[in-house]
Amino acid sequence: MIFDPPFIKTLVNPGEPVTAESWNDIVTALSQVHLHLEATEATALKVQVTNPGIDLASVRVSAIRADGVAVDAVAPVAPSTQHIFSGLSAGSYALSVAAPGYQTATAAITAPDATVQNVALTPSGAFMPGVFGLTLQEALATLNNALISVSRVLDVTGTDVPTANPGAQYSSSRVLMQLPDAGSAVPTGQSVQLVIAAVLAPQPSIEIPPLTGLTLAEAQKALESLGLVLGKVVTKQGRQA
């Protein structure tokens, strides 16, 4: 097998960073291996998961023999979208296709088989939409439309906000965090959590009474009677006539 550019085996110690060049070498090597399998294994068993938008890297495709031995397919490397079994011994297998948020699909297969096995997975629940930045009212409506229940809403101060009727004061608060992240599977019966911005209570205004002509002690006493604290006092000399 010839790699372009040539693949150079480079080892690093635990904890050492992997450079962009090294990472590109790894990706290139995996891609070349996958292309080699596609080109040389004419009878390799291939599985195509047909769900649009599914993360193929999270899909596990296995072939299980009658004696219980399982063989995992090689995951696709872009631009390929197919899982490939290479060198699968002739015989009967139970095909298993599993992915987070979907029901595991099974089928009886026989190797070798050059045909592509198309598999459509059935969702086992909903997937978390992105609600970051939405108002709480918008986020709750979005989650309700997705049939996802909200178990808890907190503001950034740790105050619990009622999920069923949060009140007008919280409706326009923005969502700052969602658990789980957008795109994560939310199985049926599982609820999610939101964190929103805190609602700042309006501060009452106090009318300052006239202090002109009072002594410093009198002015301080007048302010303290209103719950105010006298701050820095600056004394200026008046002009002499």
N, C-alpha and C positions, 0 to 999 in steps of 0.2 A: 504494500500500500504506500503511495507517495503522497506526502502532505505538501501543500503550497500555501504559506511558507513552511519550510521543514519544521517538524515538531521536535523540540529539544526537551528531553526529560530534565526537569529541575525540581529538586526537593527543597522544602523549607522546614524549619523547626517550628514546633507548636508555639503559637503566639506571634510569629513573624507575619508582617503584612504581605498580601499577594498583590503584586503590581498589576496595572492594567494590561501590560504586555503578557504576563503570565496567565491572567484570566482569559485573554483572547486566545492564547495557545490552547487552553483547556477546552474552550467552546469550539475552536476549530477542529481539534482532535475528535471531539464527540460527534461533530457534524460529519466529518470524514468517515468515522466508523459507521454512522447511521447510513450514509450514502453507499458505503461498501456493502452493507447488509442488503440494502434495497437492490443493488446492482447484481450481486453475486448469488443471492439466495432466491432463485426463481420459484422455488416451492415453499418459501418462507410464509408462514401464516401471518396475515395482516389484519388488524382490527381498526376500524374507523368509528370513532365516537361522533355521532352526527348532531349532538346538541349544539346549537349556535351559541357562541360566546363562552363556552365552558373552558376552564383552565385545564388544558390537556396535561400539564405538568402535575396536576393534583390527582389525575386519574390513574388507578392501578389496575392493570390488566394481567390476569393470571390464567394459566392452563393447569388444571388439577387432574392428575392421573387417578386411576381406580384405586391405587395403593396409597393415595393421599399425598404423594409428592407433588409440590406446586412449582411451576416455572413462571417467572415474571417476564413479561414482554419488555423490550427496549422502548423507552418513552420517546416520542417524536422530538426531533430537533428541527426548528424552522429552516426551510419552508415546509417540510413534511408535516403531515397531521395524522400519521398512522402509527400505531403501536405495532411492533414487529417481533414475532417469535422466530429466532434463527436456530437451525439445527434441532428442531423439535423431533424427538423420536416418533416413528410411525406408531399410530394407535389412536385410541379414543380418549377424549379429555372432556372435562367440564370447564367451559369458559366462564370466568368471573370478571366482571367489570364494575369497579367501585369508585366512587368519588364523594367527597364531602357534600352533604346537602341533597344527595340522590339515593334512591333505592338501588341496591346492588342487583345488576342484571346477570343472568346466567343462561347458558345455552350449551347444548351438546355439539362438540366439534370432532373432526377426525383429521389427523395429520398424516402425511403432508397434504396441504391444500393451498393452491395458489390463488384462490378467490379471496376477495376482501370481505371480512365479516363486518357488516354495518350494524352498529348498536346505538339505540336511542335510550338514554337513561330517563327515568321518571323522577321528578323532584319529590323529595320527602317532606318539603316544607317551603318556606319563603327564603328570599335572600335579602339581606339588610340593605336598604337604599341609603344613599348619602344624604343626611339631613343636617350636616354641619353648616352653620351660617343661616339656616332657616329660623324663622320665629318659632316659638314653642307651638303656637296654634297651627302653623303650616306643617311642622314636623309631625305632630300628633295626627293630623289629617292624612299625611303621606303614609305613615305607618299603619293607620287604620285601613286605608285603601289596599295596602299590601297584606292585610290580615295578620299583622304583627302586633302583639300586645306589649304595652309598656308597663314594667313592674315598678319602676321607680324613676322619679325626676328630682334632681338635686340642683340647687344653685351653688355658685362657687364658694359660698360661705358654709356649705354643708347643711343648709336648711331644706327639709323635705317639702316638695311641692305636690299637692294633690294631683294625681294623674287623670282622674275622671273629670274633675272640675277645678282646674288650676286658678281660675279667677282672672278678671280683666287685667289686674296688675302684672300678671306674668305672661299674658298672651303675646306681647311683643318682644319678650326677652329672647335673645338669640341662643341657638344651641352651640355650645363650645366643645362638647365631646359626646361621642356616641359609643356605646358598648353593645354589640361588637362593632368592628369596623365595617365600612361600606363594602358590599360584595360578599360578606361572610354568610354562610348558611345559617338559617334560623329554623331548626326543626320544629315541627308542629308541637305546640304546648310550651315552647320555650319563649320567654319574654326578654325584652331588652331594657337598657337604662340610658338616660340622657342627663347631661349636665348643662345647665343654662347660666347665663349671666345673672348676677344678683340684681334685685330690684332695690334701688336706693330710695328710702323714705324721704319725702320732702321735708326740709328743715323749716321750722316755723320762723317767721321774721319778727323782729322786735324793734319797735320804734324807740330811737334814742332820744331821751328828753333833753331840752336845752341845758347845757352845762356852763354857759357863759356867766361869769361873775361869781361862780362858786369857788370855794377854796378846794385845794387838792383832796383834802379829807372828805369834804362834802360831796365832791364829784364821785369819788370812789364809793362812798356809801350809797349814792343814788344808783350807780351802775350795779352794785352788788344786790340791791333790792330787786333788780330785774334778772338776776342770775348771770350777770356778765362779770368779767374779770378785767380790771384795769391793766392795760399793757404798759408799754414803754412811754414814759412821760418826757417830753422835750420842753425845756424852758427857754423862752426867748425874751431878751430885754427889749422893752418898748422904746421908741424914739422919744427923746426929750425935746420939749418945745424950745 
